[in-house]
């Protein structure tokens, strides 16, 4: 549709079975008539009829006109939930003395280009002493519907008055269908991120706030509302995610007005955003999606969006070894060279030197901010290790924590004014013996950028593990996040061959904002496969597997002390961008023999794992859980798939029931074969059906999806991997 400034219009966006309809008739603030199913072909008259059919009856004891939820719901229109816009000008803009004055918006223009974007510009006006209206705020709200059916929205607020405007909140608020009566989101702790929590959507405001200065281990992550009992492959669901690495507010409002909404906003500290005359604040993008095929349908949409980002990794994801749990701070060339040799023998393609390489960095109490190589541990610099790694055909990566500083560092001693704090207040309490560097300070920003650039110029580094090991607890989170993004962007622009992994003491910074500029995220600091399975499965609800680092560690696990079988650890680590975090120089002959086989399996599967559609069996307590990835050929037919069958708890049946393999073409036949992850199928003697021991079986997609497959008996914390190919 062409661009237009006609405010007497109904505009809509369509993509991938989703439709978004905006009633922009009149000069009032537009309202969303529909967000959900496509509804088929509708002409202009039918769109008008749809909008008219949504007009509400006039309720008792209410405003004297039918309530209409606008795209910026405010108290003035009768909305008693969380408002879309809150703030105030420093001085009264009328002669009303100290009276409260809330925004009162009206439409200035609607832009609806053919590119799938709607832009609504609203104005806040007041009657000045003259007879003309004066605009004090101008608000533009963008809506985009991507080809995958992801609805994106962000707002730009400009202060057009002479007085400074202090912004409290500017939100994206979308209506939910009345059938959405159950919600899902997430919480967690360090080493146990993305723990799902569900409840009914009751009356009132259900609100989650993050005040960490980063998303946090307890991040709500993705807010989902749906029909009661929705699951991975059934139910109608709506979801929202806010694309920022800073503080957030996510909520669901259910009003007795018969309206339920989902909302998201950057959580702003008091006085953090003060707009002088002509200044503009831009919100983060809010990402929303609808599906009538359960949570897997949401993943289809979100994964397609992330895979279309310019920063999305364009090369096969290299099998990665990270040195942290192998050596911690104990760095010397001989030990790490031996580890690099063992990594090459195992089939590793990227070797990452973790924390401990900097001057005087012998533990976590000192040296952050001094980004120079320690001369005592590395008398010849990192060159001998880098050469050893690259000569073996591996890439070399390096751990950094650019946003942090230790008090016991040359940087802190020389520039104490660069430490982040609230104005002239004392420093916030330390966290892991470190403090935050004020990257919004131009000199501090340049110092860190140049220090990292020096390393990238001197050494053949192709990867940075970018860590953030503490909450901020002070300063402006908004400005810190913006400065961090700017630093990442500048380094990537200068060194486009260098990939970045976002780590925040594990999974405390996994969001669409950082994923616009990094090629990997670290979902958790735990390599305990029992815990890691659920973390990976739920993180993948939003983010595709090629972004999600997944490492096999030693047994017992360093974070939990849990001992787990080698086969279970290897199978679980295939689920994502695989790697190793383990002292390979101390492995057993069995472990050394298994790792190259597992690495070969990863290389054969990664093209599918990192491009296919995720299909999940329903999660039932004490039953083996199916997680699959299916791949299509050019015609769209499912030709290839891989499935994990994972048992976390004691099964309820002595002999397990068959497991369905979802997502296959019911009209095609498929060959099912066990994937050798380095632990032979004979590890299940006497507990496996005959077909498993024979190695192959051919069944139709209809049988596999509707009847299922009898599998070997799995004990708690065991898993198997299946390859399914069309014949």
C-alpha positions in Angstrom: 0.0 0.0 0.0 1.3 3.5 -0.7 2.4 6.0 1.9 -0.4 8.2 3.2 -1.1 11.0 5.7 -4.8 10.2 5.7 -5.8 9.7 9.3 -9.3 8.4 8.3 -8.0 5.0 7.5 -7.6 1.4 8.5 -4.2 0.1 7.8 -2.9 -3.4 8.1 0.2 -5.6 7.7 0.2 -9.3 6.6 3.0 -11.9 6.6 3.4 -15.6 7.3 -0.2 -16.2 8.3 -0.3 -13.3 10.7 -2.2 -10.0 10.3 -1.9 -6.8 12.2 -4.8 -4.3 11.8 -4.7 -0.7 13.0 -7.8 1.5 13.2 -6.5 4.9 12.4 -9.7 6.7 11.6 -10.2 10.1 13.1 -7.7 12.2 15.0 -7.7 10.2 18.1 -4.9 7.8 18.9 -5.2 4.7 16.8 -6.1 1.3 18.3 -5.2 -2.2 17.3 -8.2 -4.0 15.9 -6.6 -7.3 15.4 -3.2 -9.0 16.0 -3.2 -12.7 15.3 -4.5 -15.1 12.6 -4.4 -13.8 9.0 -8.2 -13.9 8.5 -8.0 -14.5 4.8 -8.6 -11.9 2.0 -10.3 -8.8 3.4 -11.1 -5.7 1.3 -11.4 -2.2 2.7 -15.1 -2.5 3.6 -14.4 -5.8 5.4 -11.6 -4.2 7.4 -13.9 -1.4 8.4 -16.5 -3.9 9.4 -13.9 -5.7 11.4 -13.0 -2.5 13.2 -16.6 -1.6 13.8 -17.4 -5.0 15.2 -14.8 -4.5 17.9 -16.6 -1.5 19.4 -17.5 -2.2 22.9 -20.8 -1.8 24.7 -21.0 1.0 27.2 -20.4 -0.5 30.6 -22.1 0.5 33.9 -20.3 2.9 36.2 -17.8 3.8 33.5 -16.8 6.6 31.1 -19.7 7.9 29.0 -18.4 6.4 25.7 -17.3 2.9 24.8 -13.8 2.1 26.0 -11.2 2.0 23.2 -7.7 0.7 23.9 -5.3 2.9 22.0 -1.7 2.1 21.0 -0.6 4.4 23.9 -3.2 3.6 26.6 -3.6 6.5 29.1 -5.7 7.2 32.1 -7.4 10.1 30.2 -9.1 7.5 27.9 -10.3 5.4 30.8 -7.4 2.9 31.0 -6.6 1.9 34.5 -3.8 -0.5 33.7 -0.1 0.4 33.3 0.0 3.4 31.0 1.9 3.7 27.7 3.6 7.0 28.5 4.5 8.6 31.8 6.6 11.7 32.5 6.4 15.4 33.2 7.9 18.7 32.1 10.0 20.6 34.7 7.8 23.7 34.7 4.0 24.0 34.3 3.2 24.6 30.7 -0.1 26.2 31.5 -1.1 28.8 34.1 -2.5 25.9 36.2 0.0 26.2 39.0 1.0 22.9 40.5 -1.8 20.8 38.9 -0.8 17.5 37.4 -0.8 17.5 33.7 -0.7 14.1 31.9 -0.1 13.7 28.2 -3.2 14.0 25.9 -2.3 12.7 22.5 -3.8 13.1 19.0 -2.8 11.8 15.6 -0.8 14.0 13.3 0.0 11.5 10.5 0.0 7.9 9.5 2.7 6.5 7.2 2.1 3.1 5.6 4.7 2.3 2.9 4.7 -0.9 1.0 7.7 -2.2 2.9 5.6 -3.6 5.7 6.0 -0.7 8.1 3.4 1.6 9.8 4.6 4.8 11.5 2.1 6.7 13.6 3.0 10.2 14.7 1.1 11.6 17.7 1.3 15.0 19.3 0.7 16.2 22.9 -0.9 19.6 22.7 -2.1 22.2 25.2 -4.1 25.4 24.8 -1.6 28.2 25.4 -2.4 31.8 26.3 -3.0 32.4 22.6 -5.7 30.7 20.6 -3.3 28.3 18.8 -2.3 24.9 20.0 1.3 24.3 21.1 2.8 20.9 20.7 4.9 19.9 23.7 5.7 16.3 22.8 5.8 14.5 19.5 5.7 10.7 19.6 6.3 8.4 16.6 5.5 4.7 17.0 6.7 2.2 14.4 5.2 -1.2 13.7 6.8 -3.7 11.3 5.7 -7.2 10.5 8.6 -9.3 9.2 8.4 -11.9 6.5 8.5 -14.5 9.3 5.5 -13.0 11.1 7.4 -11.2 13.9 5.8 -7.9 14.9 8.4 -5.3 15.9 7.6 -2.0 17.5 9.6 0.9 18.8 8.9 4.5 19.7 10.6 7.9 19.3 9.6 10.6 21.8 10.8 14.2 21.1 10.4 17.1 23.5 9.1 20.1 21.5 8.5 22.3 24.5 11.1 24.8 26.0 11.0 23.0 29.4 12.9 19.8 30.0 10.8 16.7 30.0 11.6 13.9 32.4 10.5 10.6 31.0 9.4 7.9 33.5 8.2 5.2 31.0 7.5 4.7 27.3 6.0 1.2 26.6 4.9 -1.0 23.8 1.5 -2.4 24.7 -0.4 -4.9 22.6 -3.9 -6.4 23.1 -4.3 -10.1 23.8 -7.3 -12.1 22.6 -9.9 -13.0 25.3 -8.9 -16.7 25.0 -5.4 -15.9 26.4 -5.9 -17.0 30.0 -2.6 -18.6 30.9 0.9 -17.2 31.0 4.4 -18.5 30.8 7.7 -16.7 31.5 11.0 -17.5 33.1 13.2 -17.0 36.2 16.4 -18.6 37.5 19.7 -18.2 39.3 23.3 -18.4 38.4 23.9 -21.8 36.7 20.2 -22.5 36.5 18.8 -19.9 34.0 15.6 -19.9 32.0 13.5 -21.9 34.5 9.8 -21.8 33.3 7.0 -20.7 35.5 3.3 -20.8 34.5 0.1 -19.5 36.0 -3.4 -18.3 35.2 -3.9 -14.7 34.0 -6.0 -13.3 36.7 -7.4 -9.7 37.1 -4.9 -7.0 37.8 -1.3 -6.3 36.7 1.2 -9.1 36.7 4.6 -7.4 36.5 8.2 -8.6 36.2 11.1 -6.1 36.6 14.8 -6.5 36.1 17.0 -4.1 38.1 20.4 -5.7 37.5 21.9 -3.3 34.9 21.8 -6.4 32.7 19.1 -8.9 32.0 20.0 -11.1 34.9 19.9 -14.8 35.6 16.3 -14.4 36.7 15.3 -12.6 33.4 11.7 -13.0 32.4 13.1 -13.5 28.9 10.0 -14.2 26.9 6.5 -13.4 28.1 3.9 -15.8 26.6 0.1 -15.7 27.0 -2.1 -18.4 25.5 -5.1 -20.6 25.6 -5.2 -22.8 28.8 -2.9 -25.8 28.6 -1.0 -24.6 25.6 2.1 -26.6 24.8 4.9 -26.9 22.4 2.8 -28.1 19.5 -0.7 -27.1 20.4 -2.6 -24.0 21.5 -2.9 -20.4 20.4 -0.2 -18.2 21.9 1.1 -14.6 21.9 4.6 -13.6 23.0 6.7 -10.6 23.6 10.4 -10.0 24.2 12.2 -6.6 24.7 15.4 -6.2 22.7 17.7 -4.5 25.3 20.5 -5.8 27.5 19.5 -3.3 30.3 16.8 -3.1 32.9 13.3 -4.1 31.7 9.7 -4.2 32.7 7.4 -6.9 31.3 3.8 -7.3 32.2 0.4 -8.6 31.5 -2.7 -6.5 32.4 -6.1 -8.0 32.7 -8.8 -5.4 33.2 -12.5 -5.8 34.2 -13.1 -3.6 31.1 -12.7 -6.9 29.2 -9.3 -6.1 27.9 -6.0 -8.0 28.5 -2.7 -6.6 27.3 1.0 -7.6 27.2 3.5 -4.8 27.7 7.2 -4.1 27.7 9.4 -1.1 28.4 12.9 -0.2 29.3 13.0 0.3 33.1 14.3 3.8 33.6 15.7 5.2 36.9 14.3 8.4 38.2 15.8 11.3 36.3 17.7 9.0 33.9 16.0 10.3 30.8 15.7 14.1 30.8 14.9 15.5 27.3 15.8 19.1 26.7 14.1 21.1 24.0 14.5 19.1 20.7 15.9 16.0 22.3 14.6 12.5 21.4 14.5 9.3 23.3 14.2 6.0 21.3 12.9 2.8 22.9 14.4 -0.6 22.3 12.6 -2.7 19.8 9.9 -4.9 21.3 9.5 -8.2 19.4 6.2 -10.0 19.4 4.8 -13.1 17.7 1.5 -15.0 17.4 1.1 -18.7 16.7 -1.8 -21.2 16.5 0.7 -24.1 16.7 1.9 -23.7 20.2 5.4 -22.7 21.4 7.1 -24.4 18.4 5.2 -22.0 16.1 6.6 -19.0 18.1 10.1 -20.5 17.7 9.7 -20.8 13.9 9.0 -17.1 13.7 11.7 -15.8 16.1 14.3 -18.1 14.7 13.7 -17.0 11.2 14.0 -13.4 12.4 17.4 -13.9 14.1 18.7 -15.9 11.1 18.0 -12.9 8.9 20.1 -10.5 11.0 23.2 -9.0 9.3 25.3 -10.1 12.3 24.0 -13.7 12.1 27.0 -16.1 11.7 27.6 -16.9 8.1 30.1 -19.8 8.5 29.8 -23.2 10.0 30.0 -22.9 13.8 33.5 -24.2 14.8 33.8 -26.8 17.5 35.1 -24.7 20.3 37.3 -25.5 23.3 37.3 -23.0 26.2 40.1 -23.2 28.7 38.3 -22.0 31.9 37.4 -25.2 33.6 40.6 -26.8 32.4 43.1 -24.4 34.0 41.2 -21.5 35.6 43.9 -18.8 36.4 46.9 -21.2 36.2 48.4 -20.0 32.9 51.7 -21.1 31.4 52.7 -22.0 27.9 53.6 -25.6 28.5 50.3 -26.6 30.1 48.2 -24.7 27.5 50.2 -25.9 24.6 49.5 -29.5 25.7 45.8 -28.6 26.0 45.9 -27.1 22.5 47.5 -30.3 21.1 44.9 -32.5 22.8 42.1 -30.2 21.5 43.4 -30.5 17.9 43.5 -34.3 18.3 39.9 -34.3 19.5 38.8 -32.3 16.4 38.5 -28.9 18.0 38.3 -26.0 15.5 38.5 -23.0 17.8 40.7 -22.6 20.9 39.7 -19.9 23.4 42.0 -18.7 26.1 39.9 -17.6 29.1 40.5 -15.4 32.1 44.0 -15.2 33.6 46.2 -14.0 30.7 46.4 -10.3 31.8 49.2 -8.7 33.8 49.0 -9.8 37.5 45.7 -11.6 37.0 46.4 -14.6 39.3 42.9 -14.6 40.7 39.6 -12.7 40.5 40.7 -9.9 42.9 43.0 -7.9 40.6 44.0 -6.7 37.2 40.7 -6.2 35.3 41.1 -3.1 33.1 44.8 -3.8 32.5 44.4 -5.4 29.1 48.1 -6.3 28.6 49.6 -9.8 28.5 51.2 -10.9 31.7 55.0 -11.0 31.2 55.6 -13.6 34.0 53.2 -16.2 32.7 53.8 -15.3 29.1 57.4 -14.0 28.7 57.2 -14.1 24.9 53.6 -12.8 24.9 50.8 -14.9 23.6 52.6 -15.4 20.2 53.9 -18.9 21.0 50.5 -20.2 22.0 48.7 -18.4 19.1 51.2 -19.9 16.7 50.7 -23.4 18.2 47.0 -23.1 17.9 46.8 -21.7 14.4 49.5 -24.2 13.1 47.2 -27.0 14.2 44.4 -25.5 12.0 42.4 -24.0 14.9 41.2 -20.5 15.3 42.4 -18.6 18.4 40.0 -16.8 20.7 40.5 -14.6 23.8 38.4 -13.8 26.9 37.9 -10.1 27.7 35.7 -8.2 30.2 35.8 -4.7 28.8 33.1 -3.2 31.0 34.8 -4.1 34.3 37.7 -2.9 36.4 39.4 -4.1 39.6 40.4 -1.6 42.3 43.7 -3.4 42.3 44.6 -2.4 38.8 46.8 0.3 37.2 43.7 1.6 35.4 41.7 2.2 38.7 44.7 3.8 40.3 45.3 6.1 37.4 41.7 6.9 36.7 39.4 6.4 39.7 37.0 8.9 38.1 36.3 6.3 35.4 34.5 4.0 37.8 30.8 3.9 37.4 28.8 5.4 40.3 25.8 7.6 41.0 27.0 11.2 40.6 29.4 11.9 43.5 28.1 9.1 45.6 30.4 6.3 47.0 31.1 3.4 44.8 28.4 0.6 44.8 29.4 -2.5 46.6 31.9 -4.8 44.9 30.8 -7.9 43.1 33.2 -10.7 42.4 35.8 -8.2 43.6 35.2 -5.9 40.7 33.5 -2.7 39.7 32.0 -1.3 36.5 33.9 1.0 34.2 32.0 4.1 33.0 32.0 3.5 29.2 29.8 6.5 28.8 32.9 8.5 29.7 34.6 9.2 26.3 38.1 8.8 27.6 37.4 5.5 29.3 35.6 4.3 26.2 38.5 5.2 24.0 41.0 3.6 26.4 39.2 0.2 26.4 38.6 0.3 22.7 42.2 1.0 21.9 43.5 -1.6 24.4 41.4 -4.3 22.7 42.3 -3.1 19.2 46.0 -3.4 20.2 45.5 -7.0 21.0 43.6 -7.7 17.8 46.3 -6.0 15.8 49.2 -7.9 17.5 47.7 -11.4 17.6 45.7 -13.6 15.1 42.6 -13.4 17.2 39.3 -14.3 15.5 37.0 -14.5 18.5 36.3 -12.5 21.6 34.5 -14.1 24.6 33.0 -10.9 26.0 32.1 -11.4 29.6 30.2 -9.3 32.2 30.4 -10.8 35.6 28.4 -8.4 37.8 25.3 -6.3 38.1 25.7 -2.5 37.7 24.1 -1.3 41.0 24.6 2.3 40.1 25.1 4.8 37.3 22.8 5.1 34.2 22.0 1.6 32.9 20.5 3.2 29.7 23.8 5.0 28.9 26.0 2.0 29.9 24.1 -0.3 27.5 24.3 2.2 24.7 28.0 2.6 25.2 28.6 -1.1 25.3 26.7 -1.6 22.1 28.7 1.2 20.5 32.0 -0.4 21.6 30.9 -3.8 20.2 29.8 -2.1 16.9 33.1 -0.1 16.5 35.3 -3.2 17.1 33.2 -5.3 14.7 33.3 -2.6 12.1 37.1 -2.3 12.4 37.7 -6.1 12.6 34.8 -7.7 10.8 36.5 -11.1 10.9 36.4 -11.2 14.7 33.3 -12.8 16.2 32.0 -11.9 19.6 30.4 -14.2 22.2 28.1 -12.5 24.8 28.7 -14.0 28.3 27.4 -12.5 31.5 28.6 -14.8 34.3 26.7 -17.3 32.1 23.3 -16.5 30.8 22.6 -13.1 32.3 22.7 -11.2 29.0 20.8 -13.2 26.3 18.5 -10.8 24.4 17.7 -9.5 20.9 19.6 -6.2 21.6 23.0 -7.9 22.0 22.2 -10.5 19.3 22.1 -7.8 16.8 25.9 -7.5 17.2 27.3 -10.9 18.4 27.6 -14.3 16.9 27.2 -16.4 20.0 25.8 -16.3 23.5 26.7 -18.4 26.6 23.4 -19.6 28.1 24.8 -20.6 31.4 28.0 -21.2 33.3 27.0 -24.8 34.1 28.3 -27.6 32.0 26.3 -30.1 34.1 24.3 -31.9 31.3 21.3 -32.5 33.6 20.8 -28.8 34.2 22.1 -27.8 30.8 19.5 -29.8 28.9 16.6 -27.7 30.2 18.5 -24.4 29.9 19.3 -25.1 26.3 15.8 -26.3 25.5 14.1 -23.2 26.9 16.7 -20.7 25.8 16.1 -22.1 22.3 12.4 -21.1 22.5 13.5 -17.6 21.4 17.1 -18.0 20.1 18.2 -20.6 17.5 20.7 -23.2 18.4 23.6 -21.9 16.3 23.9 -18.9 18.7 23.9 -21.1 21.9 27.2 -22.3 23.2 26.9 -25.9 24.5 30.0 -27.6 26.0 30.8 -31.0 27.3 32.6 -30.8 30.6 34.2 -33.2 33.0 32.5 -35.5 35.5 31.8 -34.6 38.3 30.6 -31.2 37.0 32.4 -28.2 38.3 29.3 -26.2 39.1 27.1 -28.9 40.7 29.4 -31.7 41.7 27.1 -34.1 39.9 28.7 -37.2 38.2 27.2 -38.0 34.8 27.9 -40.6 32.1 30.1 -39.7 29.2 27.4 -40.6 26.7 24.8 -38.3 28.3 27.3 -35.4 28.4 28.3 -35.8 24.8 24.7 -36.2 23.5 23.5 -33.1 25.4 26.5 -31.0 24.2 25.4 -31.6 20.6 22.4 -29.5 21.2 23.7 -26.1 20.2 27.0 -24.6 19.0 29.1 -27.4 20.5 32.3 -27.2 22.4 34.5 -28.5 25.2 35.3 -27.1 28.6 37.5 -29.8 30.1 41.2 -30.6 30.8 41.7 -32.9 27.9 45.2 -33.7 29.1 43.7 -35.5 32.1 41.1 -37.6 30.2 41.0 -41.4 30.2 41.7 -43.5 27.1 37.9 -44.1 26.7 37.2 -40.4 26.8 40.1 -39.6 24.4 38.7 -42.2 21.9 35.1 -40.9 22.2 35.8 -37.2 21.6 36.9 -37.4 17.9 33.9 -39.6 17.1 31.6 -37.1 18.8 33.3 -34.2 17.0 32.8 -35.9 13.7 29.1 -36.4 14.6 28.8 -32.6 15.4 30.4 -31.7 12.0 28.0 -34.0 10.2 24.9 -32.6 12.0 25.7 -28.9 12.5 24.4 -27.8 9.1 21.0 -29.3 10.1 21.1 -28.3 13.8 21.9 -24.7 12.9 19.4 -24.2 10.1 16.4 -26.5 10.7 13.1 -26.1 12.5 12.9 -27.1 16.1 10.1 -29.6 17.0 9.6 -30.5 20.6 7.6 -33.3 22.3 5.5 -32.3 25.3 7.5 -32.2 28.5 6.0 -34.8 30.9 7.4 -35.5 34.3 9.4 -38.8 34.6 9.2 -39.6 30.9 11.8 -39.4 28.2 11.6 -36.1 26.4 11.9 -35.7 22.6 13.6 -32.7 21.0 14.1 -32.6 17.3 15.3 -30.5 14.4 13.9 -31.1 10.9 15.4 -29.8 7.7 13.6 -29.2 4.4 14.8 -29.4 0.8 14.2 -26.7 -1.8 10.6 -27.8 -2.3 9.9 -27.5 1.4 9.7 -31.3 2.0 11.2 -32.6 5.2 14.2 -34.7 4.1 16.4 -34.8 7.2 16.0 -34.7 11.0 17.9 -35.3 14.2 16.2 -36.1 17.5 17.4 -36.2 21.1 15.5 -38.5 23.5 16.5 -37.4 27.0 15.6 -39.0 30.3 16.2 -36.7 33.3 14.2 -38.6 36.0 13.3 -42.1 37.0 10.7 -43.3 34.4 7.3 -44.1 35.6 7.1 -47.3 33.5 9.4 -50.3 33.7 9.3 -50.6 29.9 8.8 -47.1 28.3 6.1 -46.4 25.9 6.9 -45.5 22.4 8.1 -41.9 21.7 6.6 -39.9 18.8 8.9 -38.1 16.5 7.1 -34.9 15.4 7.6 -32.7 12.4 8.1 -35.3 9.6 6.2 -35.5 6.3 3.4 -38.1 6.9 3.6 -39.2 3.3 7.3 -40.0 3.2 9.3 -42.9 4.4 12.3 -42.3 6.7 15.3 -44.4 7.8 16.1 -44.1 11.5 19.6 -44.7 12.7 21.4 -44.2 16.0 24.0 -41.4 16.0 27.4 -42.6 17.3 28.5 -39.9 19.8 31.5 -41.9 20.8 29.7 -44.3 23.1 28.7 -47.5 21.3 25.1 -48.6 21.0 26.2 -51.7 22.9 26.2 -49.5 26.0 22.5 -50.6 26.2 22.9 -54.4 26.2 19.7 -56.3 26.9 17.6 -53.0 27.2 17.2 -52.2 23.6 14.7 -53.4 20.9 16.1 -55.5 18.1 15.9 -52.7 15.5 18.2 -50.5 17.6 20.8 -53.3 17.8 20.5 -53.8 14.0 21.2 -50.1 13.4 18.4 -49.1 11.0 14.7 -49.0 10.6 12.4 -47.6 7.9 8.9 -46.2 8.8 6.6 -43.5 7.4 6.5 -40.1 8.8 2.8 -40.8 9.7 3.8 -43.8 11.8 6.7 -41.9 13.5 4.5 -38.9 14.2 1.3 -40.6 15.3 2.4 -44.0 16.7 6.0 -43.4 17.6 9.0 -45.6 18.1 10.0 -48.1 20.8 13.4 -47.0 22.1 16.0 -48.5 24.4 15.3 -48.2 28.1 16.9 -45.1 29.5 17.9 -44.6 33.1 17.9 -41.1 34.7 20.4 -38.8 33.1 20.8 -40.8 29.9 20.1 -39.7 26.3 20.3 -41.0 22.8 20.5 -39.2 19.4 18.7 -40.4 16.3 19.3 -39.4 12.7 16.2 -39.6 10.5 16.6 -39.3 6.7 14.1 -39.6 3.8 14.4 -42.7 1.6 
